[in-house]
Amino acid sequence: MRVHVVSDVHGRADALPAAAEGADAFICLGDLVLFLDYHDHSRGIMSDLFGAEAVRHLIELRTAQRFDDAREWSRTLWAGVEGDRATIMEAAIRRQYEAMFAAFPTPTYLTYGNVDLPHLYPEYLRDGLTLLDGQAVEIGGLRFGFVGGGLRTPMRTPYEIDDDEFATKVAAVGVVDVLCCHIPPHVPELVYDVEAGRFERGSKAILEAIQETQPKYALFGHVHQPLVDSLYIGATRCVNVGHFNAHGTPFVLEW
């Protein structure tokens, strides 16, 4: 059995078909939307609306962790746009979702990332695409559990939830062979982003589930440039499957 796993797709619908070649099943751990690109400021919804220079300044503020200033800069940009902000953003996200969901192979198993809009997913699902969050499914004789979304941060991305709500989803998954989450367990080496120069939020609930149930694998994304992309917690191999937007290649799981 061969399963290809990706995360943090961020608009790379073009790379999905090649990433699925040779796979018996495909898994996506979320973050489909590309709001802004930290490396190519001309890409993403914000650049389409406001241009690369405006995005460059926004990224500078966020990288410096000046999140209030970044939100004020964003408000300044939006003040010059006619129409409802939420309506404009949802229309742009829908265009990305249309391309993304059309590019997913079958079968694909997917969950949400912290920048995704869960209420839109049902409109784009089709036969062969299975959405899971706080749920488990059997793939090739192994039990895979899925936990989507992220925890609350100063970034205030669209799908951030309280720790208790997140922990409830982790508990609902139960004992699995492979635990698939968008965010990593709360381990410093796995949550530190070397390029951003900061610790992202990991989940203590995921860490505790790994320690208690010892799945074969814990797979996740979210941290684009982790200090360490793989380590063991007991018998569990914890793997950041990679920043798909940047590399376009999947993590391959075979058994």
C-alpha positions in Angstrom: 0.0 0.0 0.0 1.3 3.4 -0.9 -0.2 6.7 0.4 1.0 10.2 -0.5 0.5 12.9 2.1 0.6 16.7 1.7 -0.1 19.8 3.7 0.0 23.5 3.3 -1.0 23.4 -0.3 -1.7 27.2 -0.4 -2.9 27.5 -3.9 -0.7 24.8 -5.7 -3.5 23.0 -7.4 -1.2 22.7 -10.4 1.1 20.4 -8.5 -1.5 18.0 -7.1 -1.9 15.6 -10.0 1.8 14.9 -10.2 2.0 14.5 -6.4 -0.6 11.8 -6.6 1.1 9.7 -9.2 1.7 6.1 -8.0 -0.4 6.5 -4.9 -3.2 4.1 -3.8 -4.7 6.9 -1.7 -4.0 10.6 -1.2 -4.2 12.6 2.1 -4.3 16.4 2.4 -3.8 17.9 5.9 -5.2 21.3 5.0 -4.3 25.0 4.4 -5.6 25.0 0.8 -6.0 28.8 0.6 -3.2 31.2 -0.4 -3.9 34.6 1.1 -0.3 35.8 0.6 3.0 34.3 -0.4 6.0 35.1 1.9 8.5 34.3 -1.0 6.6 35.6 -4.1 4.7 38.7 -3.1 2.9 38.7 -6.4 0.9 35.5 -5.6 -2.2 35.2 -3.5 -5.5 36.9 -2.8 -4.0 39.9 -1.1 -1.6 40.6 -3.9 -4.4 40.2 -6.5 -6.4 42.9 -4.6 -3.6 45.3 -3.4 -0.4 44.5 -5.3 2.9 43.0 -4.4 4.3 46.1 -2.6 1.4 46.3 -0.2 1.8 42.6 0.5 5.6 43.0 1.1 4.9 45.6 3.8 2.2 43.4 5.4 4.6 40.4 5.5 7.3 42.6 7.1 5.0 43.6 9.9 3.8 40.0 10.5 7.4 38.7 10.4 8.3 41.3 13.1 5.3 40.0 15.1 3.8 43.4 14.9 0.3 41.9 14.5 -1.7 44.9 15.6 0.2 47.1 13.1 -0.4 44.4 10.4 -4.1 44.5 11.0 -4.1 48.3 10.9 -2.2 48.2 7.6 -4.8 45.7 6.3 -7.7 47.9 7.4 -6.0 50.8 5.5 -5.8 48.8 2.3 -9.4 47.6 2.6 -10.7 51.1 3.2 -9.9 51.8 -0.5 -12.0 48.9 -1.8 -15.7 49.2 -2.7 -17.9 46.4 -1.5 -18.2 44.1 1.5 -14.8 42.7 2.6 -16.2 39.3 3.6 -18.0 38.9 0.3 -14.9 39.8 -1.7 -12.7 37.4 0.2 -15.1 34.5 0.1 -15.4 34.9 -3.7 -11.7 34.7 -4.1 -11.4 31.7 -1.8 -14.1 30.0 -3.7 -12.1 30.4 -6.9 -9.1 28.7 -5.3 -11.3 25.9 -3.8 -12.8 25.2 -7.2 -9.4 24.6 -8.7 -8.1 22.7 -5.7 -10.9 20.3 -5.2 -11.1 19.6 -9.0 -7.4 18.7 -8.9 -7.6 16.2 -6.0 -7.3 12.5 -7.1 -9.5 9.8 -5.9 -9.5 8.5 -3.3 -8.5 11.6 -1.3 -8.9 12.0 2.5 -8.7 15.5 3.7 -9.1 17.8 6.7 -9.0 21.5 7.4 -6.0 23.8 8.0 -6.1 26.9 10.1 -6.5 29.2 7.1 -9.4 27.2 5.6 -13.1 27.9 5.7 -14.8 24.7 6.8 -18.3 25.9 5.9 -17.4 26.0 2.2 -16.0 22.5 2.0 -19.2 20.6 1.5 -20.0 22.5 -1.7 -16.8 21.1 -3.3 -16.8 17.5 -2.2 -17.5 14.8 -4.7 -17.4 11.1 -4.9 -13.9 9.8 -3.8 -13.2 12.8 -1.6 -13.7 12.1 2.1 -13.6 14.9 4.7 -12.6 14.0 8.2 -12.2 16.0 11.4 -12.2 14.3 14.8 -12.9 11.1 12.9 -11.0 7.9 11.8 -11.1 5.7 8.7 -9.4 2.5 7.6 -7.0 2.8 4.7 -5.3 -0.3 3.5 -5.8 -2.1 6.7 -4.5 0.7 8.9 -6.6 3.1 11.0 -6.1 6.8 10.2 -7.3 9.5 12.5 -7.8 13.1 11.4 -7.8 16.4 13.4 -8.1 19.6 11.5 -7.7 23.3 12.2 -5.4 25.2 14.5 -5.3 26.8 18.0 -5.8 30.4 18.7 -2.9 32.8 18.0 -2.3 36.5 17.5 -2.5 35.9 13.7 -6.3 35.3 14.0 -6.5 33.0 11.0 -9.9 31.8 9.9 -10.1 28.3 11.6 -8.5 28.7 15.0 -10.4 27.1 17.9 -10.1 26.9 21.7 -7.7 24.3 23.2 -10.6 22.4 24.9 -12.5 22.1 21.6 -9.4 20.9 19.8 -8.7 18.4 22.6 -12.2 17.0 22.2 -11.5 16.2 18.6 -8.3 14.5 19.4 -10.0 12.4 22.0 -12.8 11.5 19.5 -10.2 9.9 17.1 -9.2 7.3 19.7 -6.5 4.7 19.1 -5.2 4.8 15.5 -2.2 3.5 13.6 -1.6 6.9 11.9 -2.6 10.2 13.5 -3.1 12.9 10.8 -3.3 16.6 12.0 -2.8 20.0 10.5 -0.7 21.2 13.5 2.1 19.4 15.2 2.3 18.1 18.7 3.6 20.6 21.2 7.4 19.8 20.9 9.8 22.7 20.6 11.8 21.2 17.7 8.7 20.6 15.7 6.9 23.9 16.2 9.9 26.3 15.7 10.0 27.9 12.3 13.6 28.8 11.5 12.7 31.3 8.7 10.0 33.1 10.6 12.1 33.0 13.7 9.3 32.1 16.0 7.5 29.2 17.7 4.1 28.3 16.1 1.4 26.8 18.2 1.5 23.0 18.7 -1.0 20.9 20.5 -0.5 19.4 23.9 -3.6 17.2 23.3 -1.9 15.7 20.3 1.3 15.2 22.3 -0.5 13.5 25.1 -2.4 11.2 22.6 0.9 10.2 21.0 2.4 9.4 24.4 -0.6 7.4 25.6 -1.6 5.5 22.4 1.7 5.3 20.5 0.5 5.3 16.9 3.0 4.2 14.2 3.0 7.7 12.7 1.9 11.2 13.6 1.7 13.3 10.4 1.2 17.0 10.2 2.2 20.3 8.5 1.6 23.9 9.5 5.2 24.8 10.3 6.7 25.7 6.9 10.4 25.6 7.8 10.7 23.5 11.0 13.9 23.2 13.0 13.4 19.4 12.8 11.0 17.7 10.3 11.0 14.3 11.9 11.6 12.8 15.3 10.4 9.9 17.5 8.2 10.2 20.6 8.5 6.7 22.0 7.7 4.3 19.2 5.8 7.0 17.2 7.6 8.6 14.2 6.4 12.3 14.1 6.8 13.8 10.6 6.2 17.2 9.2 5.1 16.2 5.7 6.4 19.4 4.2 5.4 22.8 2.8 3.7 21.6 -0.4 3.3 25.2 -1.8 7.1 25.5 -1.8 8.2 22.0 -2.8 5.3 20.4 -4.6 6.3 16.9 -3.4 4.4 14.6 -1.0 5.5 12.5 2.0 5.2 8.8 0.9 4.0 6.2 3.4 4.3 2.6 2.3 3.4 -0.7 4.0 
